[in-house]
């Protein structure tokens, strides 16, 4: 297990469509998940996708696990490993919210997302996951899964007046890290 370099926007490896995982509960998969977890923790992120460390597989992890000081107004999201995900919107409704990304350091932007979704997939042992999510939780899942389709959040921004440097947009934010 080791901390990996996080690829930054501009790297073509972030623009690939990731491949589905075919075998679960393997040493290779567990090793990847350990690398992702230590890399995400080191970067103080709340989500990471395998393509962000250069591994082109449909694997994401996300979750705050407890109230996060960077998102004091948001409900905690259970720490989750999600493999081969499928997202289905539960209504036509979208909402805008601020996002950052470890692959786009120092910046934040307001991104439209489905407000309410169902997501399915598998955990690292191949056990099926099926959940419904709204708001911040739904946004986090959509952001991470976008990495698997080669989409970075700036590609979804509609209003570029709502895109800028974190330290300028949120001067009071004590923790300047990205997610
Ligand atoms: Ni990201």
Boltz pocket constraint, residues with backbone or C-beta under 6 A from the ligand:
constraints:
  - pocket:
      binder: B
      contacts: [[A, 47], [A, 100], [A, 101], [A, 102], [A, 103], [A, 143], [A, 144], [A, 147], [A, 179]]
      max_distance: 6.0
